[in-house]
Amino acid sequence: MTDIPRELAEARATIDNIDAALVHILAERFRCTQNVGHIKARYDLPPADPEREKQQVKRLRKLAEESGLDPVFAEKFLHFIVTEVIRHHEDIKQGYKSNSNNCE
């Protein structure tokens, strides 16, 4: 489909740029949370932190409301990310346990 209005092509190009930025931001966030996972594993802390998660949901919902974004969507998005982060933290912790068992 090549015959689209110029303004549609421009809007799509903007969306493509935003999507690229989101991917880069998410990649950076996951690099940071991987580091957090290693810190938690070294100090034998649990992969999940329900109290922090509650605080983050409250904070993100407020930011969403201030930004004109549906806070329910923002909460769902955060939940999706946190679920994946916890899974990574569990894997990291298991790796630390496996390495410590190999040293005995």
N, C-alpha and C positions, 0 to 999 in steps of 0.2 A: 504494500500500500504506500505509494510514493506521493500521491496527490492529496496531501493533508495541508490544512491551513498553517501558515507560518507561525501563528501564535500558538497552535497546538504543538508544533515541533519545538518551539522555544520552551513551552511549559514542560514538555517531556524531557528536554535536555536538562532543565533545572532539577526535575525529579531524579534523573539519572545521577547528577552531581550530588544531590542530597543522599541518595542511596549509597553512593561510593563513600561519602563522609561517614555515614552511619556504620558501614562495614569497618572502616578504619578505626572509628571510635570504639566499637565493640571489640575489635581485636586488641586494642590498647587496654581496654577494661579487663579483658580476660588475661592478658599478660600480667596485669597488676594482681588480679585475684589468684592467679597461679602462685605468685610470690606469697600472698597471704596464706594459701594452702600449705606452702612449705614452712612458713613460720608456725602455723597452728600445729603441724605435724611434729616439728622439733620440740615444741612445748607441750605436746600431747593434749592439745585443746580439741574440743569436738569440731567436726566439720561445719555444723550448723550453729548459728547463734540467733535463736528465736527472738530475743529481746532486741538485738540490733535490727533484725529483719522488720519487726513491728515499727521501730523508729524510722526506718527507711521508707516503709510503706506510707506512713503518715507524712513524712517529708516530701516524698514524690507526689502524693495526691495533692498536697498544697501547691507544689510547683506546677503541676498539671493545671489545676484550677486557675492559677495566676496567668498561665500561658494560653488559656483557652483550649486546652486539650482535655478530653474526657478522662476524669480521674479513675474511672473503672478500667478503661483501657490501659492507662499508665500502670495501675496496680497489677493487671494481668501480665503486662510486659515485664515488669520487675519480677513477678513470681516466676515467669518463664526463665529469666536470666539467673535468678537465685537458685532455682532447682538445678540448673546446669552447673553453676559454680559449686554447689554442695556436692554434686556427683564428682566433679574434678577433685575437690578437697578430700573426699573419701578415697578416691584412687591414689592420690598423693600420700595420704596417711597409710594406706595399705602398702605402698611402696617402701615407706620408711620402716614399717613393721617387718616386711620381708627382708630388707637389708639388715636389720638388727638381728633377725633370726639366723641369717647366714653367717654372721660374725661370731656366733656362739660356738 
